[in-house]
Each structure stands twice: as structure tokens, then as C-alpha cells.
Amino acid sequence: MTLFQSIIIAIIEGLTEFLPISSTGHMILASAAMGIHEDEFVKTFEVFIQLGAILAIALMYIKRFFRGLTIYFKLFAAFLPTAVIGLLAYDFIKGYLFNPIVVSVSLILGGIILIFIDKKVVNQTSTLQEVEDISYKNAFFIGLCQCLSMVPGTSRAAATIIGGVFNGLDKKQATEFSFLLAVPTMMAAGGYDLLKSDLAFDQAQVIMLAVGFVVAFISAWIAVKLFLKYVSNHGFTAFGWYRIVLGILFLIFMWGTDLG
């Protein structure tokens, strides 16, 4: 992976991490399209830049994390299913599901669900004043939905937003809870991945890691600001169609290559 390619991957990560279109899926597809070999450094790089994206959310919502302990308890209830299932299924997921075909199919199926979800949420109002008011039961259910995002291409954001909508949140609250839940989930997943890697980096790799972290941070900050405004006014349908089109195009692309 070249420095230019690392910047492209970092931009993709930042722009897609908190949108319901699957950042992992986009990175896998982009790496395949650019001919990047998924060696240990590339896998570590993709995890490391996710921490840059999560830092953007942590800083953006920092005041929310200082309101009290309630939000931490609710996020823990939502994070628990992912932690347990993730530890049990980690090797299987990494070994068998991280490939362009799985990503493409997941993008298409997730897109169809998002379009139907958008019709459900158009006139839905929430009884909650703030996302912190969500019950532990509903938070846990959203966490179960998040487990579906372990399949590459599903999208952690899409899974948690859909879970939030089915638990009575309006689209803005579901999106915000998804953002907040990303902090413990991605920090735990990223930290676990980094602990399992025992790489020694050369100077060029250290530069790529640093540049990728900063680029992912900046692009994630911009994406989240724009996404919240867009969702409040337009909903999720456009993201559903985007997923479907991208998945189909990449399946067609792979049909004439050996990427699958």
C-alpha cells in the first residue's frame, strides 16, 4: 500500500464509518479495486484509522459524556451483546467473511432494509426527551442488532439505527445513539485487533499510520455534521439505494475479474 492509497482508504473510512453504508465494506471493496494486498500491516492500518474516526465522535459529543453516569450504563447494556458474541466469533468472522462477495451481498440486503425502515420512520415520533432516557431493555436490543454488523458490508451504523427505530426512537435519536454506541464498540474492537497484531513498523509505515489517523479524523467530523443535517430532513432512503447500486456494480465488476 502506497501513501496515496493509504490517504484514499483513510478518507473512505472517515466518510463512511458513521453512515449506514458500511465503512469496513467500503475499505474491502476499495482495497480490492486498487489491488492492495490485505497483509498484516494493511489490516492494522484499517483498524488504526478507525480510532481516528472515533476520536472525532468522542470530541463532538464530549459534553454528552459529562452529563452523568446514566449514558455510560445504557451504552454498556447495548455494548454487552457485541462484546460477548464478538469474542466468540472473532476468528470465524475474520477468517471467512472478509471478502468482496460477502460485502456486496450485505450491502444490497442492508440497502433494501434501510428503504423499508425509512418508510416506517417518516412519521414516527419519540416519547424520549434525550437518548439517555432509553430503557435498558431497548438499549440491549439495539446492541443485539449491532451484532449483525460483524458481517462485513452490513454496517454498524445501519444495524444500530434500525434497532433504534424499532425501539421507538425517532431518526435523529436513533442516529445519535448509534454515534454514542460507536465509542465503546470501536475502541474495544480496535484495541483488541491491535493487541492481536505484533508488528514492528518501519518509518514509512509509521508515516502512513499517522497521516491516515488525521485524515480519518477530519473526514469523519465533516461526514457526521453533514449526515445529521441530511437525515433530519431527508431520512435514509438515499443511503439504501446507494448500497444497492454499489453492491450490484461491484458484483458485476467481480464477474469479469478474479477478485471474488
Helices and strands as residue ranges (DSSP letters): H 3-16, H 23-33, H 40-60, G 64-66, H 70-92, I 93-97, H 100-121, G 131-133, H 136-147, G 148-150, H 156-166, H 171-196, H 203-234, H 237-255
